[in-house]
């Protein structure tokens, strides 16, 4: 294989049995892993750092344009909770997308809201607070994109990448369990898959269906449902509420968002958003392969990619465990 735009000396360093497509694929893995590392660190703070965490303290939560509104955008649902379940959700969400979800502009499973003791405690009150929050957010986002808040043209163009997804308004997830700490295995690791099966969430339809391609139904996961174990759901149609294991909930939301994305596939905005990550990965690879001689960082990435390709050919799996964002040994 000859590297594009490389000198003969550069090409002499690379094995002839490594195809250009293999090298490009391995360099793309480097790109996506780097993007995920930045994304994971950033979103971890939203879920775990006390000062950054959204608090649901009353029935009239305020959506802030300064940082808060963007965090509400591009999320498939809204997650109301108390303890930390980020690691389980994070791993399950990536698995639902073959470990390469679209993470552009903060796209993720949900934006978390911690319910404080002074906040709403019943499902009807949580739904009221949720409606209040999204009414504000929709108005604010519309105002920004319409130029009502003094944002310049460039900033307004950037805001076009942020949407309040219909699924996030139509569906909430409530984590209300207080379980014992996870068991560590003999090697002191924690199985996030086991934790995701052990924990459960309540999914509730809000009846805010504007923008959905079709109504949301829990019929496909009814067979996986668990006892609701709440006595505050009077007045809520049983078809609108369900408790399921956490891994089932994440898969349900991922499938739901995929359905909505496919329904929007004719939208130029949707296509541009999906294509942007692919285009950036291709540009990353093109830059690495363009005249790598004399650039130690490019040389390092190519050498690392070739090393991993060689390991795979020898049947030795390279170390590709996902980036650890939660500070515990996990599998």
Beta strands, then each sheet from edge to edge (+ up, - down):
strand 1: 54-56
strand 2: 75-81
strand 3: 108-115
strand 4: 171-174
strand 5: 200-205
strand 6: 225-226
strand 7: 241-245
sheet 1: 1+ 3+ 2+ 4+ 5- 7+ 6-
end
